[in-house]
Amino acid sequence: MGGGAFGWIELVFFYGIAIGFGVWQWVSMDRKLKKTRAERAAREAAERDGEGPAA
C-alpha cells in the first residue's frame, strides 16, 4: 500500500468517528426533547382537568 492510502484510511476513520459521534448526540438530544415535551403536555393536561396541584 502506498503512503497515500494510509492518509485516506486515517481521514475516513477520523471523520467517521466524528460524524458518528455527532449523529449519536443528535439522536440522544431528540429523544430527550420528545420525552420532555410529552411530560410537559401530560402535566398541562392534568392541570386542565383539575387533577394537578392547587395553585
MDAnalysis code that builds the backbone (N, CA, C; Angstrom):
import MDAnalysis as mda
import numpy as np

u = mda.Universe.empty(165, n_residues=55, atom_resindex=np.repeat(np.arange(55), 3), trajectory=True)
u.add_TopologyAttr("name", ["N", "CA", "C"] * 55)
u.add_TopologyAttr("resid", np.arange(1, 56))
u.add_TopologyAttr("resname", ["MET", "GLY", "GLY", "GLY", "ALA", "PHE", "GLY", "TRP", "ILE", "GLU", "LEU", "VAL", "PHE", "PHE", "TYR", "GLY", "ILE", "ALA", "ILE", "GLY", "PHE", "GLY", "VAL", "TRP", "GLN", "TRP", "VAL", "SER", "MET", "ASP", "ARG", "LYS", "LEU", "LYS", "LYS", "THR", "ARG", "ALA", "GLU", "ARG", "ALA", "ALA", "ARG", "GLU", "ALA", "ALA", "GLU", "ARG", "ASP", "GLY", "GLU", "GLY", "PRO", "ALA", "ALA"])
u.atoms.positions = np.array([
    [0.849, -1.192, 0.000],
    [0.000, 0.000, 0.000],
    [0.883, 1.239, 0.000],
    [0.476, 2.199, -0.789],
    [1.237, 3.427, -0.863],
    [0.970, 4.317, 0.338],
    [1.772, 5.346, 0.462],
    [1.609, 6.277, 1.579],
    [0.289, 7.033, 1.535],
    [-0.198, 7.266, 0.320],
    [-1.465, 7.989, 0.191],
    [-2.654, 7.198, 0.699],
    [-2.575, 5.878, 0.584],
    [-3.683, 5.036, 1.050],
    [-3.850, 5.157, 2.559],
    [-2.747, 5.227, 3.284],
    [-2.845, 5.360, 4.732],
    [-3.461, 6.708, 5.118],
    [-3.179, 7.731, 4.336],
    [-3.785, 9.040, 4.590],
    [-5.297, 8.999, 4.425],
    [-5.751, 8.325, 3.366],
    [-7.191, 8.205, 3.146],
    [-7.855, 7.383, 4.239],
    [-7.199, 6.300, 4.642],
    [-7.743, 5.464, 5.717],
    [-7.864, 6.281, 6.999],
    [-6.855, 7.074, 7.305],
    [-6.881, 7.905, 8.502],
    [-8.001, 8.942, 8.425],
    [-8.151, 9.584, 7.284],
    [-9.217, 10.574, 7.130],
    [-10.601, 9.949, 7.290],
    [-10.826, 8.831, 6.626],
    [-12.122, 8.159, 6.713],
    [-12.396, 7.724, 8.149],
    [-11.404, 7.157, 8.813],
    [-11.562, 6.697, 10.183],
    [-11.868, 7.870, 11.114],
    [-11.086, 8.933, 11.045],
    [-11.268, 10.083, 11.930],
    [-12.621, 10.746, 11.700],
    [-12.951, 11.057, 10.449],
    [-14.214, 11.729, 10.178],
    [-15.409, 10.804, 10.400],
    [-15.222, 9.509, 10.207],
    [-16.293, 8.561, 10.506],
    [-16.648, 8.583, 11.983],
    [-15.616, 8.617, 12.830],
    [-15.860, 8.691, 14.272],
    [-16.513, 10.027, 14.626],
    [-16.020, 11.118, 14.071],
    [-16.558, 12.440, 14.389],
    [-18.021, 12.561, 13.952],
    [-18.339, 12.115, 12.753],
    [-19.719, 12.187, 12.256],
    [-20.614, 11.233, 13.046],
    [-20.107, 10.048, 13.356],
    [-20.880, 9.103, 14.160],
    [-21.207, 9.665, 15.533],
    [-20.246, 10.311, 16.171],
    [-20.484, 10.917, 17.481],
    [-21.511, 12.041, 17.372],
    [-21.426, 12.845, 16.328],
    [-22.397, 13.925, 16.137],
    [-23.805, 13.400, 15.930],
    [-23.948, 12.352, 15.134],
    [-25.269, 11.757, 14.904],
    [-25.806, 11.165, 16.200],
    [-24.946, 10.516, 16.971],
    [-25.362, 9.932, 18.242],
    [-25.861, 11.021, 19.197],
    [-25.163, 12.142, 19.271],
    [-25.591, 13.251, 20.118],
    [-26.931, 13.820, 19.648],
    [-27.105, 13.950, 18.343],
    [-28.342, 14.472, 17.782],
    [-29.525, 13.566, 18.144],
    [-29.366, 12.260, 17.962],
    [-30.434, 11.309, 18.275],
    [-30.738, 11.332, 19.771],
    [-29.701, 11.384, 20.585],
    [-29.882, 11.415, 22.028],
    [-30.660, 12.660, 22.455],
    [-30.307, 13.806, 21.903],
    [-30.999, 15.048, 22.257],
    [-32.433, 15.036, 21.744],
    [-32.664, 14.467, 20.572],
    [-34.018, 14.374, 20.023],
    [-34.909, 13.535, 20.941],
    [-34.390, 12.419, 21.419],
    [-35.151, 11.571, 22.347],
    [-35.471, 12.325, 23.628],
    [-34.487, 13.040, 24.155],
    [-34.684, 13.770, 25.402],
    [-35.723, 14.879, 25.224],
    [-35.677, 15.580, 24.102],
    [-36.657, 16.639, 23.846],
    [-38.068, 16.072, 23.718],
    [-38.216, 14.956, 23.018],
    [-39.529, 14.335, 22.877],
    [-40.080, 13.904, 24.230],
    [-39.217, 13.337, 25.070],
    [-39.643, 12.900, 26.398],
    [-40.077, 14.104, 27.237],
    [-39.296, 15.181, 27.196],
    [-39.612, 16.376, 27.971],
    [-40.921, 16.997, 27.498],
    [-41.117, 17.074, 26.187],
    [-42.356, 17.649, 25.659],
    [-43.565, 16.802, 26.025],
    [-43.437, 15.485, 25.997],
    [-44.542, 14.592, 26.364],
    [-44.880, 14.746, 27.846],
    [-43.862, 14.846, 28.699],
    [-44.103, 15.034, 30.126],
    [-44.797, 16.363, 30.391],
    [-44.376, 17.408, 29.693],
    [-44.990, 18.721, 29.886],
    [-46.434, 18.722, 29.416],
    [-46.692, 18.081, 28.279],
    [-48.063, 18.008, 27.765],
    [-48.958, 17.230, 28.723],
    [-48.444, 16.138, 29.291],
    [-49.227, 15.359, 30.241],
    [-49.497, 16.161, 31.504],
    [-48.510, 16.899, 31.977],
    [-48.687, 17.731, 33.171],
    [-49.713, 18.827, 32.924],
    [-49.646, 19.480, 31.747],
    [-50.605, 20.536, 31.432],
    [-52.014, 19.977, 31.272],
    [-52.139, 18.776, 30.691],
    [-53.463, 18.160, 30.541],
    [-54.039, 17.815, 31.898],
    [-53.188, 17.332, 32.814],
    [-53.664, 17.001, 34.167],
    [-54.101, 18.254, 34.905],
    [-53.386, 19.341, 34.724],
    [-53.767, 20.589, 35.381],
    [-55.067, 21.141, 34.814],
    [-55.281, 20.976, 33.524],
    [-56.547, 21.446, 32.921],
    [-57.729, 20.659, 33.446],
    [-57.503, 19.378, 33.714],
    [-58.586, 18.521, 34.184],
    [-58.816, 18.659, 35.682],
    [-58.043, 19.485, 36.360],
    [-58.223, 19.695, 37.783],
    [-57.550, 18.657, 38.633],
    [-56.691, 17.855, 38.070],
    [-56.024, 16.811, 38.840],
    [-54.664, 17.268, 39.355],
    [-54.246, 18.422, 38.941],
    [-52.919, 18.892, 39.322],
    [-52.938, 19.560, 40.672],
    [-51.785, 20.043, 41.120],
    [-51.712, 20.721, 42.421],
    [-52.468, 22.055, 42.390],
    [-53.053, 22.374, 43.497],
    [-53.812, 23.639, 43.590],
    [-52.832, 24.802, 43.638],
    [-53.048, 25.773, 42.772],
    [-52.124, 26.905, 42.697],
    [-52.709, 28.107, 43.390],
])
